[in-house]
Amino acid sequence: MTILNSTTPIPGGGGSGGSGCPPVNFKLEGTIMLPVLTVILGLLGNIVALWIFCFKLKAWNPNNRFLFNLVIADILVLVTLPLRIYAALRGHWVFGDGLCRISLFLMFSNRSASITLMTVVAIYRYFKVVHPHHWFNRMTKRQVTYVLVFVWLLVIILWVPILGSNHIEGSGNSTWCIFFNSPSLTTLVTMRRILSVLEFIIPLAMLLFCSIRISSFLRQRQMGKADKVRKAMRVCKVIVATFIVCFLPTTVMTIGVWVIRSYHPQDCTTLYTFIQLSIVSWWLNFLNSALDPILYIFSSSMFKKALCSSLPRFLHCGQDAGNAETTASSTESQLTTQQELKPMRADRGNEAM
């Protein structure tokens, strides 16, 4: 499967255990508008976010550090897209083996980093609301750094094999850059498919758990008004919605191609259809990087306040940001106070006995 060119070879075609389907000409020009808009809007939004984080934020809590690394991952993904857009328009890969390896590594590794960091942000929000005294909420700068280093090392280790393999197929004006398509890399192809499915299912389960637990916790304790509960839920809802829209289609198409090649290898028509849908679904993966700046506004009141203070006065969003900050602080204060009062009341009861 490739998202590069209009002439797409079928992985394993003609080889032992392959699909037996010949290359087919896919017309991708109609799908180019989505990645072009993704690059323009994504780079614009993430560059503004990077500027806010670097020059406007006065305090860096763990949440903001996670979001800052998410910005870096998104930018690294987006800078690889112009090469693929150009290759799709030309109909073949023209940038050589070196850039093929680097672009594939950046694309897949930073996609995984984005998914992981989005999940970490949701988990941090969960502990902040449901377990305010957990050590996760009191992490030092060094501990946050350890978490981030672990995330990046894990992602790099998973995808670094891309850099050690040649992914250029064909010759002349019929070359393409395909991820792990060589028959000698069958094991890595299988690992990539399994990883693509797991890195969607596991984070989605964790995101849904965090959202449900936060919603249940706030409603059971009836903390504040209904609008405050809705504000506390916005972060998880935005993350879950973005996650499903951007990554579910790719997961479904990956499983579909896998099943067809395994159990119906001669059904070329169905296989071609799934591969075409896979190409479009991969563009949706990159749309996530363009939508993440919206996540920063919802998940960090400090980021929202810094952004609003940088906008022209006639937009009048500074007051809303201040209200958001006050609401978040008030909610967390209520949680902390209630948790602290419980052991004090228990001690008094024991003394009375």
C-alpha positions in Angstrom: 0.0 0.0 0.0 1.3 3.4 -0.9 0.1 7.0 -0.9 2.6 8.2 -3.3 1.8 7.7 -6.9 -0.9 7.0 -9.4 0.5 3.7 -10.5 0.2 1.5 -7.4 1.8 -2.0 -7.3 0.1 -4.7 -5.3 2.3 -5.9 -2.5 3.6 -9.3 -3.1 2.1 -9.5 -6.6 3.4 -12.4 -8.6 5.4 -13.7 -5.7 4.9 -16.8 -3.6 1.8 -16.3 -1.4 1.2 -12.9 -3.0 -2.1 -11.5 -4.4 -1.2 -12.4 -8.0 -2.8 -9.1 -9.1 -0.8 -6.8 -11.5 -0.1 -3.1 -10.9 -3.0 -0.9 -11.6 -3.3 2.8 -12.5 -5.0 4.7 -9.7 -6.1 8.3 -10.4 -5.2 10.2 -7.3 -5.4 13.8 -8.6 -8.9 14.2 -7.1 -7.6 13.4 -3.6 -4.7 15.8 -3.6 -6.8 18.7 -2.3 -7.2 17.1 1.1 -3.4 16.8 1.8 -2.7 20.2 0.3 -5.2 21.8 2.7 -3.8 19.7 5.5 -0.3 21.0 4.9 -1.4 24.6 4.6 -3.7 24.6 7.7 -1.6 22.2 9.7 1.7 24.0 9.3 0.0 27.4 9.9 -1.8 26.2 13.1 1.2 24.3 14.5 3.7 27.1 13.8 1.4 29.5 15.7 1.1 26.9 18.5 4.9 26.5 18.6 5.3 30.3 18.8 2.8 30.4 21.7 4.6 27.6 23.6 8.0 29.1 23.1 7.4 32.8 23.6 4.0 33.4 25.3 3.5 30.8 28.0 4.8 31.9 31.4 4.5 28.5 33.1 5.1 25.0 31.9 3.1 22.3 33.7 3.2 18.6 32.6 0.2 19.0 30.3 1.8 21.8 28.4 5.0 19.9 28.0 3.1 16.9 26.5 1.3 19.3 24.2 4.6 20.9 23.1 6.0 17.5 22.1 2.8 16.8 20.2 3.4 20.1 18.2 6.9 18.8 17.3 5.5 15.4 16.2 2.8 17.1 14.0 5.3 19.5 12.3 7.6 16.6 11.5 4.7 14.7 9.9 3.6 17.7 7.9 7.0 18.5 6.4 7.0 15.1 4.7 3.7 15.6 2.9 5.0 18.0 0.2 7.2 15.3 -1.2 4.3 12.9 -1.3 2.0 15.4 -2.9 4.5 16.2 -5.6 5.1 12.4 -6.2 1.4 11.8 -6.5 1.0 14.6 -9.0 4.0 13.3 -11.1 2.9 9.7 -10.9 6.2 8.3 -9.6 8.8 8.9 -6.9 11.6 11.2 -8.0 13.5 11.9 -4.8 15.7 8.8 -4.5 16.2 6.1 -1.9 17.6 8.3 0.9 14.6 10.7 1.1 12.3 7.7 0.6 13.6 6.1 3.8 13.6 9.4 5.8 10.2 10.5 4.7 8.7 7.1 5.5 10.4 7.0 8.9 9.2 10.5 9.8 5.7 9.8 8.6 5.1 6.6 10.5 7.2 7.3 13.7 5.6 10.7 14.2 2.1 9.4 13.5 2.7 6.9 16.4 4.1 9.7 18.5 1.1 11.8 17.9 -1.3 9.0 18.9 0.8 8.2 22.0 1.0 11.8 23.1 -2.7 12.4 22.6 -3.4 9.4 24.8 -1.0 10.7 27.5 -2.8 14.1 27.5 -6.1 12.3 28.1 -4.6 10.2 30.8 -3.2 13.3 32.5 -6.6 14.9 32.4 -8.1 11.8 33.9 -5.8 11.7 36.9 -6.1 15.5 37.4 -9.8 15.2 37.8 -10.5 11.7 39.2 -7.3 11.2 41.3 -6.0 14.7 42.2 -3.5 13.3 44.8 -1.9 10.7 42.5 1.8 11.1 41.9 1.1 11.6 38.2 -0.3 15.1 39.0 2.8 16.1 40.9 5.5 15.0 38.5 8.7 17.0 38.5 10.2 18.4 35.3 12.7 15.5 35.4 9.9 12.9 35.6 8.0 14.5 32.8 11.2 14.4 30.8 11.6 10.7 31.5 8.0 10.0 30.3 8.6 12.0 27.1 12.0 10.3 26.4 10.4 6.9 26.9 7.6 7.8 24.4 10.1 9.0 21.8 12.5 6.1 22.3 9.6 3.6 22.0 8.4 5.1 18.8 11.9 5.3 17.3 12.7 1.7 18.2 9.4 0.5 16.6 10.0 2.3 13.3 13.8 2.5 12.9 13.9 -0.6 10.7 12.5 1.6 7.9 15.9 3.3 7.7 17.7 0.1 7.1 15.7 -1.1 4.1 15.4 -0.1 0.5 11.8 0.8 -0.3 12.3 2.0 -3.9 10.5 -0.3 -6.5 10.5 0.0 -10.3 12.8 2.1 -12.5 12.8 5.2 -14.6 9.5 6.9 -14.7 7.8 4.0 -12.9 9.5 4.2 -9.5 7.6 4.3 -6.3 8.4 4.5 -2.6 6.6 1.8 -0.7 6.8 0.8 2.9 8.1 -2.7 3.5 6.9 -4.1 0.2 9.9 -6.4 -0.7 9.1 -10.1 -0.4 12.2 -10.4 1.8 10.5 -8.2 4.4 7.4 -10.3 4.9 7.9 -10.3 8.7 8.2 -6.6 8.9 5.1 -6.2 6.7 3.1 -8.3 9.2 4.6 -6.4 12.2 3.6 -3.1 10.6 0.0 -4.2 10.0 -0.3 -5.5 13.6 1.2 -2.4 15.0 -1.1 -0.1 12.9 -4.2 -1.9 14.3 -2.9 -2.1 17.9 -1.9 1.6 18.0 -5.5 2.5 17.2 -7.4 0.0 19.4 -5.4 0.3 22.6 -5.3 4.1 22.7 -9.0 4.3 21.7 -9.9 2.0 24.6 -7.9 4.2 27.0 -9.4 7.4 25.6 -12.9 6.1 26.0 -12.2 4.9 29.6 -10.8 8.3 30.6 -13.8 10.1 29.1 -16.4 7.9 30.7 -14.7 8.0 34.1 -14.3 11.8 34.1 -18.0 12.2 33.1 -19.2 9.7 35.7 -17.0 11.2 38.5 -18.2 14.8 37.9 -21.8 13.9 37.6 -21.8 11.7 40.7 -20.4 14.5 42.8 -22.5 17.2 41.1 -19.6 19.5 41.2 -20.5 22.9 39.9 -23.1 23.7 37.2 -23.8 21.7 34.2 -21.8 24.0 32.0 -18.7 23.3 34.1 -19.1 19.6 33.6 -19.4 20.1 29.9 -16.2 22.2 29.8 -14.4 19.5 31.7 -15.5 16.9 29.2 -14.6 18.9 26.1 -11.0 17.8 26.0 -11.7 14.1 26.0 -14.5 14.5 23.5 -12.3 16.5 21.1 -9.5 13.9 21.4 -11.9 10.9 20.9 -13.7 12.5 17.9 -10.4 13.5 16.3 -8.9 10.1 16.9 -11.9 8.2 15.4 -12.3 10.4 12.3 -8.5 10.4 11.5 -7.4 6.9 12.4 -10.5 4.5 12.2 -10.7 4.5 8.4 -7.0 3.5 8.1 -7.4 0.7 10.6 -10.5 -0.7 8.8 -8.8 -0.5 5.4 -5.6 -2.1 6.8 -7.6 -5.1 8.2 -9.6 -5.3 4.9 -6.5 -5.5 2.7 -4.9 -8.0 5.1 -8.0 -10.3 5.0 -8.4 -10.1 1.2 -4.7 -10.9 0.5 -4.9 -13.8 3.0 -8.2 -15.4 2.1 -9.2 -14.1 -1.3 -5.8 -13.4 -3.1 -7.4 -13.7 -6.6 -10.2 -11.1 -6.0 -8.3 -8.3 -7.6 -11.3 -6.0 -8.0 -12.1 -6.0 -4.3 -8.4 -5.6 -3.5 -8.0 -2.6 -5.8 -11.1 -1.0 -4.2 -9.6 -1.4 -0.7 -6.2 -0.1 -1.7 -7.8 3.0 -3.3 -9.8 3.6 -0.1 -6.6 3.0 1.9 -4.8 5.7 0.0 -7.6 8.2 0.9 -7.7 7.0 4.5 -4.0 7.6 4.9 -4.5 11.3 4.0 -7.0 11.4 6.9 -4.2 10.3 9.2 -2.4 13.6 8.4 -5.5 15.6 9.0 -5.0 14.8 12.6 -1.9 17.0 12.6 -4.0 19.9 11.3 -6.7 19.5 13.9 -4.4 19.2 16.9 -4.1 23.0 17.4 -7.8 22.9 18.3 -7.0 20.4 21.0 -4.4 22.7 22.5 -7.1 25.4 23.0 -9.5 23.0 24.7 -6.9 21.2 26.9 -4.8 24.0 28.2 -6.4 27.1 29.6 -2.9 28.7 29.8 -2.4 28.2 26.1 -5.9 29.6 25.3 -5.2 32.6 27.5 -1.8 33.2 25.8 -3.3 32.9 22.4 -6.2 35.3 23.1 -3.8 37.8 24.6 -1.9 37.8 21.3 -4.9 38.4 19.2 -6.3 41.9 18.3 -8.4 43.5 21.0 -11.6 43.6 18.9 -11.8 39.8 19.0 -12.6 40.0 22.8 -11.5 36.5 23.8 -9.3 37.4 26.7 -12.3 37.4 29.2 -13.4 33.9 28.0 -9.8 32.6 28.5 -9.7 34.1 32.0 -13.1 32.5 32.8 -11.8 29.1 31.5 -8.7 29.5 33.7 -10.9 30.4 36.7 -13.3 27.5 36.1 -10.4 24.9 35.7 -8.8 26.2 38.9 -12.0 26.2 40.8 -12.9 22.7 39.8 -9.4 21.4 40.7 -9.6 23.3 44.0 -12.9 21.7 44.9 -11.6 18.3 44.1 -8.5 18.8 46.2 -10.4 20.3 49.2 -12.9 17.4 49.2 -10.1 14.8 49.1 -8.2 16.5 51.9 -11.3 16.9 54.2 -12.0 13.1 54.1 -9.0 12.0 56.2 -9.5 14.9 58.6 -13.1 14.0 59.3 -12.1 10.3 59.7 -9.4 11.3 62.3 -11.9 13.4 64.2 -14.3 10.5 64.3 -11.6 8.2 65.7 -10.7 10.8 68.4 -14.4 11.0 69.4 -14.5 7.3 69.9 
